[in-house]
């Protein structure tokens, strides 16, 4: 016997994908699948647009929130940007090695960044902000 796809070609009534609300209707089932695929593509496009908008907003917030650039505790380069996002949210991100940390104060954000040494964190792959 061949694989399942051959079996369902020979016996379409056995294919559960051809049934809609307990009724065998392969054409309606195909139409519903096509509609669901179109809806999924539209949703993926909308999600991509939202992610782009969020990334742009985060980038703009960081640009106006840069507090200081310091030496990174991990790579040693003067690439550790500290942002004051709000009065109680500070964010440190190294532009070279990617290590990051956050806190309610600048000192706490630096401390958390130092605690993350060697953990392989990279803010470009997923940040706290």
C-alpha positions as CSV (number, residue, x, y, z in Angstrom):
1,X,0.0,0.0,0.0
2,X,1.2,3.5,-0.8
3,X,1.4,6.5,1.5
4,X,-1.6,8.3,3.0
5,X,-1.8,10.9,0.3
6,X,-2.3,8.2,-2.3
7,X,-4.9,6.5,-0.1
8,X,-6.8,9.8,0.3
9,X,-6.7,10.4,-3.5
10,X,-8.3,7.0,-4.0
11,X,-10.8,7.4,-1.1
12,X,-11.4,11.2,-0.6
13,X,-14.3,10.5,1.7
14,X,-11.8,8.9,4.2
15,X,-9.8,12.1,4.4
16,X,-11.0,14.1,7.5
17,X,-9.9,17.3,5.8
18,X,-12.8,16.9,3.3
19,X,-15.5,17.0,5.9
20,X,-17.1,20.2,7.1
21,X,-19.4,20.1,10.2
22,X,-20.0,16.3,9.7
23,X,-20.8,16.6,6.0
24,X,-18.5,15.3,3.2
25,X,-17.9,18.4,1.1
26,X,-14.3,18.5,-0.4
27,X,-15.0,21.7,-2.3
28,X,-16.2,23.7,0.7
29,X,-13.3,22.2,2.8
30,X,-10.8,23.4,0.2
31,X,-12.4,26.9,0.1
32,X,-12.2,27.1,3.9
33,X,-8.6,26.1,3.9
34,X,-7.8,28.7,1.2
35,X,-9.6,31.4,3.2
36,X,-7.7,30.4,6.3
37,X,-4.4,30.6,4.4
38,X,-5.2,34.0,3.1
39,X,-6.2,35.2,6.6
40,X,-3.0,33.8,8.0
41,X,-0.9,35.6,5.4
42,X,-2.7,38.9,6.1
43,X,-2.2,38.4,9.9
44,X,1.5,37.7,9.3
45,X,1.8,40.9,7.2
46,X,0.0,42.9,9.9
47,X,2.2,41.4,12.6
48,X,5.4,42.3,10.6
49,X,4.2,45.9,10.3
50,X,3.5,46.1,14.0
51,X,6.9,44.7,14.9
52,X,8.5,47.3,12.6
53,X,6.6,50.1,14.2
54,X,7.5,48.9,17.7
55,X,11.2,48.6,16.7
56,X,11.2,52.1,15.3
57,X,9.5,53.5,18.4
58,X,12.1,51.7,20.7
59,X,14.9,53.1,18.5
60,X,13.6,56.6,18.7
61,X,13.1,56.3,22.5
62,X,16.7,55.1,22.9
63,X,18.0,57.9,20.7
64,X,16.5,60.6,22.9
65,X,17.2,58.7,26.2
66,X,21.0,58.1,26.0
67,X,22.4,59.1,29.4
68,X,26.1,58.1,29.2
69,X,28.6,55.9,27.3
70,X,31.0,53.9,29.5
71,X,33.5,51.1,29.4
72,X,31.8,47.7,29.1
73,X,32.5,45.2,31.9
74,X,32.6,42.3,29.5
75,X,34.6,43.5,26.4
76,X,36.3,46.5,28.0
77,X,35.4,48.8,25.1
78,X,33.8,52.2,25.6
79,X,30.6,50.9,24.0
80,X,28.3,50.5,27.0
81,X,25.3,52.8,26.4
82,X,23.1,53.6,29.4
83,X,19.6,54.8,28.6
84,X,17.3,56.5,31.0
85,X,14.0,55.3,29.5
86,X,11.9,56.6,32.4
87,X,12.6,57.9,35.9
88,X,12.7,54.4,37.2
89,X,13.9,52.4,34.2
90,X,17.6,52.4,33.2
91,X,19.0,50.2,30.5
92,X,22.6,49.3,29.8
93,X,23.5,47.8,26.4
94,X,27.0,47.2,24.9
95,X,27.1,48.1,21.3
96,X,30.0,45.8,20.7
97,X,29.5,42.5,22.6
98,X,25.8,42.9,23.3
99,X,25.7,42.3,27.0
100,X,22.8,44.2,28.8
101,X,21.1,44.8,32.1
102,X,18.4,47.0,33.5
103,X,17.5,48.5,36.8
104,X,15.5,51.2,38.7
105,X,18.7,53.3,38.9
106,X,21.8,53.7,36.8
107,X,23.9,51.9,39.4
108,X,21.5,49.0,39.6
109,X,21.5,48.7,35.8
110,X,25.3,48.6,35.8
111,X,25.3,46.0,38.5
112,X,22.9,43.7,36.7
113,X,25.0,44.1,33.5
114,X,28.1,43.0,35.5
115,X,26.1,40.1,36.9
116,X,25.3,38.9,33.4
117,X,29.0,38.4,32.5
118,X,29.6,35.2,30.6
119,X,25.9,34.4,30.2
120,X,26.0,35.0,26.5
121,X,23.3,37.7,26.6
122,X,23.0,39.9,23.5
123,X,20.4,42.7,23.4
124,X,20.2,42.4,19.6
125,X,18.7,38.9,20.0
126,X,16.2,39.9,22.7
127,X,16.4,42.7,25.2
128,X,14.7,43.8,28.3
129,X,13.3,46.7,26.4
